[in-house]
Structure formats: structure tokens, C-alpha cells
Amino acid sequence: MPEPLPSREMKDHVLRLVFSILARGGSLRSLVAADAPRLVRALDSVVPTVQTAAEETDALLEAEDGSIWHLEFQFSGGREQVARWVRYHLAVVERYPDRDVHTVILWGMRRMPVRLVAGEVVFGARQVLLGEQEGDQLLEAYSGGHVSPEDAVLLALLPLMRVRRPMPELIAAAVPVLEPLEPALRLDILTAMSALAYFRASRASPVEQARVLEVLREMAITPNLFEDLKDMGRAEGEAKGRRADVLEAFEVRFEAVPEAVRQAVATEKDGTVLSAWLRGIIRAKDQAEAVRLVTGG
């Protein structure tokens, strides 16, 4: 009996994993432009907007040249999405007025024009249609130990590209290619790739869907895919709530939250560390002590 279709929540967990891979020194050069800089850290993806107190973008990443990359991932959608992306883009520009801000839309299925004209203001976003990328050629190019951490995220996205081999064979072929990478990064890529392969197989047929899960279990790659994704979601949800608690405690005690503190909190995933920060902020004798606790500076 095939597993149920992946939920929207499960897809969100996987996309967050993909963006976390990018934030660890990944690059968009192979997807977006040859001159795209290396990404060095994730930023707080919650931005203030006019319509609501705050909304959350898919990902905000800082590059080594200081530029900000606002990424949105769409499996489908219509023109109604454009106004939301414009709103996000302007909110990011307002939050980082001294930085270059780039908005990139990664399309998992089909692409639509992303251009909004209002009077003399014209907004356009860079778009990437993964379905036009040659996944088989990419996998072969990185075989023999040629994959680097910068380009590793491309392999996580392989199942959404144009590939000739079935999803189970694609996963099996990718395993030795990823061998040179450090274990934690390799596992994250295999988890994301396996989940996206399952998503694609679930759109094809129950037979291929079941076969993907069978291969994952045979190869001991995320053998309990759904359980692993649920655990990821729970851990992320708990960390997200604790990050909000830390920021709120800082704001209550000292009125404003410095940007360095926001960035440190946004990138911290360890609940134990966040809990220690929360207690430290409550007990700190002044703002300077609380800032040093969180940023290490």
C-alpha cells in the first residue's frame, strides 16, 4: 500500500533543509548566474510588511560580498504571487538599506512571468526553472569526486530536474558522487533528494512512489522518511518558538534588538543554546552583557 501524498507542511520542511544546505557556503552560480557570490549564512527570514506585523519569506541568505539573496520556491502558482514577492523584496530592502538585494524564484514545476509594472516602478525577479536543467549531465559532471560543497545543493534538487532514469536509480547513482562531502552535509543532501524524489514519484504513479521508498529502505538512506521529516518539523517548530522567545525577552528588557543579535538567533538551531540565551538575557545586568552572550562578541 503506497504512502500518503506529501503534505504542504512536509514540503516546507524539505525546502527549509535545502535552504540550510545553501546557507553553509553554497552557491547559486550554476542556477542563477556565473557571477553569483558564495552564500555564507542564513538571516532571519521574518520581515515586517505593511499589511501585517510580520511575514516569513522562504529564505534570506547573506553572501560573502554582503549582498542579500531572497529566495522563494514555487511548485505552482499564478500572478497573484507576484505582489507578495514584491512586498517581501521591499521589506528586505527597508531592513537592509545599505545592501544589494536580489530576489530569486526557484520553480519546481512550471514558470510564469514575474514582472510587475506600477507607474514608473518596475519589479522583476530572477527565475530558475529546475525542469529545464539537465540532471543526468550534472550528475555525470560531478562524478569521480568533483562535487564541491558550494555546488552540492544542486544535487539535492536533482529530482526536480530533467532526468531520464527512474527516481530510485537516480538516488542510487548519487550516493557515490556525494561521498567526498563531509558526513552531515552528505546526509542532509540525501534526505532532501530522497524527499523530492518521493514528491515527484507521487505525481507519477503509486508503483514508482512505493519503489522510491523501497530503495531508500534497502540503501538505509532515510529508511523512515516520513518519520524523519516529521521529526525535522517538530525540531524546527520548537527551535522557531524558542527563537521568538529569545527575541521577545531581549526586546522586553532592552526595547530594541540589535541586528547582530537577530542574525545570531536566526541561525541558531540548538534548542539547548537558545534556552541558555533566554535565561542569560533575563539575568543580564545590562544590554551589553546580553549582546555578548548571544553574539560571542
N, C-alpha and C positions, 0 to 999 in steps of 0.2 A: 504494500500500500504506500503510495507516494506521500512525502511530507507535504504539509500545507504550503500554500503560496507565501512568499516572504511578505511581511507586513511593512508598512511605511516606516514604523519605528525601527525595524531591523535594518532597513536600507540606510536610515540615518546613522545607525551605529557603525555600519561598514564605511560609509563616507567619512565619518569622523576619523576612522582608523586610517583611511587613505590620506587625509589631510595631515594627520600626525606624522605619517611617513615622509610627506613632503617637507614638513617643518624641521625635520632632522637633517638639514643640509641638502635637501632635494633641489631639483632644478626644473623649470618649465621650458627650457630652451628647445627640447625636442618636440614639444607640443605647441608652444606659442610662438617663439621667435628665437633666432640663433643668439641674440644679444640679451636674452632674459637672464637676470642675475641669479646666483645661488641663494636659496632661501635658508634663513638661519634660525628663525624662531616663530612660534605661534603667538599671536596677540589676542587680547580679549575680543571675542567675536560679537559681543553685545554692543550695539551702538544706539545713541539717543536719536529719535526721529521726531518729526513734527506731529505725526498722527498719534503716536503712543509714547509712553515713557521710555520704552526701550524695545528693540527688536534684535534678533540674533541672526547674523549672516552665517553662511555655511562655513566660511573660513576667512580669517585675516592673518596674513603672513608677512613678516618683515624680511627683506632681502639684505644681502651683505652691503649693498650700496645705499641702504637706508630707505629705499622705496617700499611702499606698502602694496601688497597684492591681495585684492579682494576676489575670492573665488566663489562661484556658485555652481552647483552641479544640478543639471536638469535631465531627467529621463524623458520628460514630455512637457508640454505647456503651450501657452498661447501668448498673444500680445499683452494680455493683462499682467504678465510677469514683468514687463519692461519698466513700468512705473515703480515697482517695488525695488528693482535693481538700481534705478536712478536715485531713489530715496536713500538706499544704503550707501551708494557711492558718495553722495553729497554729505551724508552724516560722517563718513570716514574722512572726507576732505576737511570737514569742520573740526574733527577731533585731532587730525594731524595736519595742520595748515602749512607746515614747512616741508612736507614730504610730497613726492610724486606718488599718486595713487592710480593703480591700474585695476580695472575690473575685467575678469576673465570668466566666461561661461563655458563650462565643460558639458557637452551634450552627450548623453549616453545612448540616445536613440536617434532623434531627428533634430535638425537645426532650423531655426526661424530667424528672420532679420531682427537684430537688436539695435534699433536706432529710433530715437525719439526727437522730434523737432517741435519746439515750442517758441515761437517768435524767432529771436536771433540765437537762442540756445539750442545747440545740437549735442546730443549724447550718443556715443557709440561704445560698444564693448567688444573686446577681442573674443572671438568664438573659436572653439575647438570641437569638431565633430569626430568623436572617437571612432565611429563606424567607418570613417574614411582612412584610418590608419592601418597599415599593413602589419598585422600582428605576427604572422608567420615569419616575415622578413626581420622584424625586430627581434624575435626570439633567437633566430639564427645568428644575427649580428652580435648578440651578447653571449653566445655560447663560447666555450673554451676559456672561461674566466675573464671575459672582457666587460662584464657589467660593473658599474661603479655605484656607490651609494647615491650619487647625485641623480642618476637615471633609473634607479631601482623602482621608483614609483610607477614608471611606465609598465613594468611587468605586472604590477598589481592590477593595472587597468586592462591587461591583455584580453580578458573575456569579452570586453565591450568593443574590441576592435574587429577588423575584418580578418577572420581566420578560416582556414579550410578544414582543419582537423576537428573532431568532436571535442567537446569541453573536457571529458575525462583524460583524453590523450594530451590535450594542451597542458593540463595541470602536471601530468607525469613528466612531460618534456621540460617544464620549467624548473622542476626541483633541482637537477644537477647544475643548471645555469645559475641558480641563486646560491650555490654552495660557497663561493668566496666571501659572501657578505657575513657580517657578524650575526650570531645566532638570534638575538632579539629582533633585529631588523628583518632577517630572513623569515622568522615565524610570523611577524606582522604582515609581510607581503603575501605569504602563502595563505594566511587566514583571509585577507581581503580578496585575493584572487579566487580562492575557493568559494567564498560567498557570492562574488559577482558571477562566477561560472554557474553557480546554482540558480541565481536570479535569471540568467539568460536561458538556462536549460528549462526552467519552469515556464518560460514563454513558448518553448518549442513543443515538448511533449512530456507526459508523465514518465515515459520509459527513459528518456535522456535525463530527466530530473532524478529519478531513482538511481541511475547509473553513476551520476556525479557523486552522490552521497556514498555509494558503494565503493568507488575508487578512493574517496577521502578516507574511509574507514580502513580499507586494505593498506593504504600507504601511511596510516597513522597521522595524517595531516588533518588537524581539527576533526577527529573522528566523531565528536559530538558537536557538530557545527551549530545547531540551534541553541544548545545549552551554553556553548562558549559565547555566542552572540548575546544571549540574554544576560550572562554574567558580565560581559563588557558593558552592556547597557545599564545594569544595576550599579556597577562600579563608577561609571561615568556620571550617572544620576546623583549618586552620593557625593562624589567629588564636586560636581557642579553646585549642589546645595551648600556644601561646606565652603566653597569659594565665595559664594554670595554672602555667607555668614561672616567671613573674614572681612570682606569689603564693607559690609554694613557696620561691623564693630569699629573698624577704622574711622568710618565717616561719623558715627555717633560720638566717638571720643574726640576726634580732631577736626570735624566739619568737612574737610576736603581730603580726597585720596590722591596722592601724587601718582603721576603716570608710571614711574618706576615700580611702585607697589602694585598697580593694576596689572602691569605686564608680568611681574613675578607670580602673582596669584593666578593669572590666566593660564600660565604654562605649567603650574604645579598640579600633578595628578595624584600624589601620595596623600591619602586621607589623614595619615598619622602626622605628616608635616603640617598640613593645613590646620589640624586640631591644635598643634603646638603653637602655630602662629596666632590662632584665635585666642588662646589663653594668654600668650605673651602680649598681645595688643591690649587686652583687658587690664593686665597688670603693669604695663609700661609706665614709667614715671613721666614721659613726655613723648611728643611725636617723633623726635629724632631717634629715640631708642626703638620705637615701634618700626620705623623705616629700616633701621639697621637689621632688626630681627628678620624682616621679610626679604630684603634685598641682599643681605650679607655685606652691605657696604658700610 
